[in-house]
Amino acid sequence: MDFGGGDEIRFEHLGRAGVITLTRPQALNALTHRMIRALDAALSAWEADQGVDIVVVKAECRAFSAGGDILHIYETGRAGKPPVDFFADEYRLNARISSFRKPYVALIDGIVMGGGVGISFHGSHRVMTENAQFAMPEVGIGFFPDVGASHLLPDLGGSFGMYLALTGNRIRYGDALWSGLATHTIKAEDQGTFLERLTLTGDPELVLRDFFSHAGRETDRPTLEAISRHFSQPSLKRVIDSLERAADTDEFAAKTLATIRTRSPTSLRVAWRQISAGLTLSMDACMKMEFRILNRMLAGHDFYEGIRAAVIDKDAKPQWRPASLDAISEADVDAYFAPLGERELVL
């Protein structure tokens, strides 16, 4: 089947299932605009197709998807043509997946970050293997946790979502299952048989009863209690203060504080506001909020500087502007969330 994705994404109608496979292994299945448009077209067709009971999205190679194609975003943005349309279509796709009327099973075997999260974790069934790792590392490249993170992360208990947003740290499948990010875990060796059963039955609940393999929580209770204590504070400044008070005697606090201090101060301020606001917003409202932030990020400095330091020059020494949290006013943060007028995202 061809929905215009070329050789970057494959579509198959197998039995009762529409199966989507990301096929850019050389790029760790980073999403392109063509992939996003093709996936959206497939979902539109399959939602109305009575011969399709279930949609499954999976990927070739060791990564489910490492995110969006940030090198392309960097190059077009530096050329004065930031790819706003790419993000608009991506955010619309995220919203479509969230409201998709049929079971949407993401089979995640390998790393999933950024844009990969957007096409998987808003579905009804998020199935991870022992090879899976989850991260939203955007604050480390001067960006912000987008693709619906403002809807996904606030719901995690114990302030775990705020912790993930502000640190960008990776977690494995056990913590993903415990936190509610994943709905199920299976063994990597069972993927082929699992997919075959899904295509035959079109019933993920029935199939998952036979394949579910429990994954234990990997972060110990004292660490989870520390995360809850530090990241439940009523402001970003209070989070930092809490970590600073504990850092001399607490290895977790010291390490976490050191990590946060490497992140873009602007990204941290925006992410704090975004995740806090998302707790009371619908998915559609979150996507509109994120699109406002996105437009300001693409017009700023830190996103391009972060990609330069991480991907272009690889010196891991970004020069953030402003360079400290104290140099960013509330008015500066407000500007990222201000209405766009005629440029608002239409879902």
C-alpha positions as CSV (number, residue, x, y, z in Angstrom):
1,M,0.0,0.0,0.0
2,D,1.3,3.5,-0.8
3,F,0.2,6.6,1.1
4,G,3.1,8.7,-0.3
5,G,5.8,7.7,2.2
6,G,8.3,6.4,-0.4
7,D,11.0,4.2,1.1
8,E,10.9,5.9,4.5
9,I,7.7,4.2,5.8
10,R,5.8,1.1,4.8
11,F,2.1,0.4,5.0
12,E,0.5,-3.1,4.8
13,H,-3.0,-4.4,5.3
14,L,-2.4,-7.7,6.9
15,G,-5.5,-9.7,8.0
16,R,-7.5,-7.5,10.4
17,A,-4.7,-5.0,10.9
18,G,-3.2,-2.0,9.2
19,V,0.5,-2.3,9.9
20,I,2.9,0.7,9.7
21,T,6.7,0.2,9.7
22,L,9.2,3.0,10.0
23,T,12.0,2.2,7.5
24,R,14.8,4.7,8.0
25,P,17.2,2.6,10.0
26,Q,20.2,4.6,8.9
27,A,18.7,7.6,10.6
28,L,17.3,5.8,13.6
29,N,13.9,6.2,12.1
30,A,13.9,10.0,12.6
31,L,10.6,11.4,11.2
32,T,10.5,13.4,8.0
33,H,7.6,15.5,6.8
34,R,6.9,12.9,4.1
35,M,6.5,10.2,6.8
36,I,4.2,12.3,8.9
37,R,1.9,13.2,5.9
38,A,1.8,9.5,4.8
39,L,1.0,8.3,8.3
40,D,-1.8,10.8,8.6
41,A,-3.2,9.7,5.3
42,A,-3.1,6.1,6.3
43,L,-4.9,6.7,9.5
44,S,-7.6,8.7,7.8
45,A,-8.2,5.8,5.3
46,W,-8.0,3.0,7.9
47,E,-10.2,4.7,10.4
48,A,-13.0,4.5,7.8
49,D,-12.1,1.0,6.5
50,Q,-14.3,-1.7,7.9
51,G,-11.7,-4.3,7.0
52,V,-9.2,-2.7,9.4
53,D,-9.9,-3.4,13.1
54,I,-6.6,-2.3,14.5
55,V,-3.5,-0.2,13.6
56,V,0.0,-1.3,14.6
57,V,3.0,0.9,14.3
58,K,6.5,-0.6,14.6
59,A,10.0,0.1,13.2
60,E,13.0,-1.5,11.6
61,C,16.4,-1.6,13.4
62,R,17.5,-0.9,17.0
63,A,15.5,2.3,17.4
64,F,11.8,2.8,17.2
65,S,12.4,6.5,16.4
66,A,15.0,8.8,17.7
67,G,12.7,11.8,17.1
68,G,12.4,14.3,14.3
69,D,14.9,15.0,11.6
70,I,16.7,17.8,13.6
71,L,19.5,18.2,11.1
72,H,17.0,19.2,8.4
73,I,15.2,21.5,10.9
74,Y,18.5,23.1,11.8
75,E,19.5,23.7,8.2
76,T,16.2,25.2,7.1
77,G,15.9,27.3,10.2
78,R,19.4,28.7,9.8
79,A,18.5,29.5,6.2
80,G,15.7,31.7,7.5
81,K,12.9,29.2,6.6
82,P,12.0,27.4,9.8
83,P,9.8,24.4,9.0
84,V,6.7,25.5,10.8
85,D,4.5,23.4,8.4
86,F,6.4,20.3,9.4
87,F,5.6,20.8,13.1
88,A,2.0,21.8,12.3
89,D,1.4,18.6,10.5
90,E,3.2,16.6,13.1
91,Y,1.1,18.1,15.9
92,R,-2.1,17.5,14.0
93,L,-1.0,13.9,13.6
94,N,-0.4,13.6,17.4
95,A,-3.9,14.9,18.1
96,R,-5.4,12.5,15.5
97,I,-3.7,9.5,17.2
98,S,-4.9,10.6,20.6
99,S,-8.5,10.6,19.3
100,F,-8.2,7.6,16.9
101,R,-11.4,5.5,17.1
102,K,-9.8,2.1,16.7
103,P,-7.1,0.3,18.8
104,Y,-3.7,1.9,18.0
105,V,-0.8,-0.4,19.1
106,A,2.7,1.0,19.2
107,L,5.3,-1.9,19.3
108,I,8.4,-0.3,20.7
109,D,11.7,-2.2,20.6
110,G,14.6,0.2,21.0
111,I,14.9,3.9,21.8
112,V,11.9,6.2,21.5
113,M,12.4,10.0,21.8
114,G,10.8,13.2,20.7
115,G,8.7,12.8,17.5
116,G,8.8,9.0,18.0
117,V,7.0,9.5,21.3
118,G,4.4,11.6,19.5
119,I,3.4,8.8,17.1
120,S,3.4,6.1,19.7
121,F,2.5,7.2,23.2
122,H,-0.8,8.8,22.4
123,G,-2.2,5.6,21.1
124,S,-4.4,3.2,23.1
125,H,-1.8,0.5,23.5
126,R,1.9,1.3,24.2
127,V,3.8,-2.0,24.1
128,M,7.5,-2.0,25.0
129,T,10.1,-4.8,25.0
130,E,13.2,-5.1,27.3
131,N,15.2,-3.3,24.6
132,A,13.0,-0.1,24.8
133,Q,14.2,3.2,26.3
134,F,12.1,6.3,26.6
135,A,13.3,9.9,26.8
136,M,12.1,13.5,26.1
137,P,15.6,15.1,26.0
138,E,14.6,18.4,24.3
139,V,15.7,20.8,27.1
140,G,19.3,19.6,26.4
141,I,19.2,21.0,22.9
142,G,17.5,24.3,23.7
143,F,14.0,23.1,22.7
144,F,11.1,21.9,24.8
145,P,9.2,18.6,25.3
146,D,6.7,18.8,22.5
147,V,4.6,16.3,20.4
148,G,2.0,16.3,23.2
149,A,4.3,15.9,26.1
150,S,2.3,18.6,27.9
151,H,-0.6,16.2,27.8
152,L,1.3,13.0,28.4
153,L,3.8,13.8,31.2
154,P,1.6,15.7,33.8
155,D,-0.5,12.5,34.3
156,L,2.5,10.5,35.7
157,G,2.3,10.1,39.4
158,G,4.9,11.3,41.9
159,S,6.0,14.3,39.7
160,F,7.8,11.7,37.5
161,G,6.7,13.5,34.3
162,M,8.1,16.9,35.5
163,Y,11.4,15.1,36.4
164,L,11.6,13.6,32.9
165,A,10.8,16.9,31.3
166,L,13.4,19.0,33.2
167,T,16.2,16.4,33.1
168,G,15.7,14.7,29.7
169,N,16.9,11.5,31.4
170,R,16.2,8.1,29.8
171,I,14.1,5.4,31.5
172,R,13.7,1.7,30.5
173,Y,10.6,-0.3,30.0
174,G,10.1,-1.2,33.6
175,D,9.8,2.4,34.7
176,A,7.7,3.2,31.7
177,L,5.3,0.4,32.7
178,W,5.2,1.5,36.3
179,S,4.6,5.1,35.5
180,G,1.9,4.5,33.0
181,L,3.7,5.6,29.9
182,A,3.6,2.0,28.7
183,T,0.4,0.0,28.9
184,H,2.1,-3.4,28.4
185,T,5.5,-5.1,28.1
186,I,6.4,-8.2,26.1
187,K,9.6,-10.1,25.4
188,A,11.5,-8.9,22.3
189,E,11.7,-12.5,21.0
190,D,7.9,-12.7,20.9
191,Q,7.4,-9.7,18.6
192,G,6.9,-11.7,15.4
193,T,4.3,-14.1,16.9
194,F,2.6,-11.2,18.7
195,L,2.2,-9.3,15.5
196,E,0.9,-12.3,13.7
197,R,-1.8,-12.9,16.3
198,L,-2.8,-9.2,16.2
199,T,-3.3,-9.4,12.4
200,L,-5.3,-12.6,12.7
201,T,-7.6,-11.4,15.5
202,G,-7.6,-7.6,15.4
203,D,-8.1,-7.8,19.2
204,P,-5.1,-6.4,21.2
205,E,-6.6,-7.1,24.6
206,L,-7.1,-10.8,23.8
207,V,-3.6,-11.2,22.4
208,L,-1.8,-9.2,25.1
209,R,-3.2,-11.6,27.8
210,D,-1.1,-14.3,26.3
211,F,2.0,-12.2,25.6
212,F,2.2,-9.8,28.5
213,S,5.6,-10.2,30.4
214,H,5.8,-8.2,33.6
215,A,8.6,-5.7,33.9
216,G,9.6,-4.7,37.4
217,R,10.2,-1.1,38.4
218,E,13.9,-0.2,37.9
219,T,14.1,3.0,39.9
220,D,14.2,2.2,43.6
221,R,11.7,3.6,46.1
222,P,14.1,6.1,47.8
223,T,14.9,7.6,44.5
224,L,11.2,7.8,43.5
225,E,10.5,9.5,46.9
226,A,13.3,12.0,46.2
227,I,11.9,12.7,42.7
228,S,8.4,13.4,44.2
229,R,9.8,15.5,47.0
230,H,12.0,17.7,44.8
231,F,9.9,18.0,41.6
232,S,6.6,18.6,43.3
233,Q,7.7,22.0,44.4
234,P,5.4,24.9,43.3
235,S,8.0,26.6,41.1
236,L,11.2,25.9,39.1
237,K,13.2,28.0,41.5
238,R,11.9,25.9,44.4
239,V,12.8,22.7,42.6
240,I,16.4,24.0,42.2
241,D,16.5,25.2,45.8
242,S,15.3,21.8,47.0
243,L,18.0,20.0,45.0
244,E,20.7,22.4,46.2
245,R,19.8,21.9,49.9
246,A,20.1,18.1,49.5
247,A,23.1,17.9,47.1
248,D,25.9,17.9,49.7
249,T,24.6,14.6,51.3
250,D,22.4,13.1,48.6
251,E,24.0,11.6,45.4
252,F,20.8,11.6,43.5
253,A,20.2,15.3,44.2
254,A,23.7,16.2,43.3
255,K,23.7,14.3,40.0
256,T,20.2,15.6,39.1
257,L,21.2,19.2,39.8
258,A,24.3,18.8,37.7
259,T,22.2,17.5,34.8
260,I,19.7,20.4,35.0
261,R,22.5,22.9,35.1
262,T,23.7,21.8,31.7
263,R,20.2,22.4,30.1
264,S,19.0,25.5,28.4
265,P,17.7,27.9,31.1
266,T,15.1,29.2,28.6
267,S,14.0,25.6,27.9
268,L,13.7,24.8,31.5
269,R,11.6,27.8,32.3
270,V,9.3,27.1,29.4
271,A,9.1,23.4,30.1
272,W,8.1,24.0,33.7
273,R,5.3,26.3,32.7
274,Q,4.2,24.0,29.9
275,I,4.0,20.8,31.9
276,S,2.3,22.6,34.8
277,A,-0.3,24.0,32.5
278,G,-0.9,20.8,30.7
279,L,-2.3,19.1,33.8
280,T,-5.7,20.9,33.2
281,L,-5.7,21.0,29.4
282,S,-7.2,18.7,26.7
283,M,-4.9,17.1,24.2
284,D,-6.1,19.6,21.5
285,A,-5.4,22.5,23.8
286,C,-2.0,21.2,24.6
287,M,-1.1,20.9,21.0
288,K,-2.2,24.5,20.3
289,M,-0.1,25.7,23.3
290,E,2.9,23.7,22.1
291,F,2.5,25.2,18.6
292,R,2.7,28.7,20.1
293,I,5.9,27.7,22.0
294,L,7.3,26.1,18.9
295,N,7.0,29.3,16.8
296,R,9.0,31.2,19.4
297,M,11.6,28.5,19.8
298,L,12.3,28.4,16.1
299,A,12.8,32.2,16.1
300,G,15.2,32.1,19.0
301,H,18.8,31.2,19.7
302,D,19.1,28.2,22.0
303,F,17.5,25.6,19.7
304,Y,20.1,26.2,17.0
305,E,22.9,26.5,19.4
306,G,21.9,23.2,21.1
307,I,21.8,21.3,17.8
308,R,25.2,22.9,16.9
309,A,26.8,21.7,20.1
310,A,25.2,18.2,20.0
311,V,25.0,17.3,16.3
312,I,27.0,19.7,14.1
313,D,30.3,20.5,16.0
314,K,29.6,17.8,18.7
315,D,31.6,19.8,21.3
316,A,28.9,19.4,23.9
317,K,29.5,23.0,25.0
318,P,26.4,25.0,24.1
319,Q,26.5,28.7,24.9
320,W,22.9,29.4,26.1
321,R,21.4,32.9,25.8
322,P,20.4,33.9,28.5
323,A,22.9,31.8,30.4
324,S,21.1,31.6,33.7
325,L,17.6,31.1,35.0
326,D,17.7,34.4,36.9
327,A,18.3,36.3,33.6
328,I,14.9,35.2,32.3
329,S,11.9,37.2,33.4
330,E,8.3,36.1,33.8
331,A,7.5,38.4,30.8
332,D,10.1,36.5,28.7
333,V,8.4,33.2,29.5
334,D,4.9,34.7,28.9
335,A,6.0,35.6,25.4
336,Y,6.4,31.9,24.4
337,F,2.7,31.2,25.3
338,A,1.2,34.3,23.7
339,P,-1.5,33.8,21.0
340,L,-0.3,33.7,17.4
341,G,-3.4,35.4,15.9
342,E,-3.9,34.1,12.3
343,R,-1.1,31.7,12.7
344,E,-2.7,29.6,15.5
345,L,-2.7,25.8,15.0
346,V,-5.9,24.6,13.4
347,L,-6.8,21.0,14.3
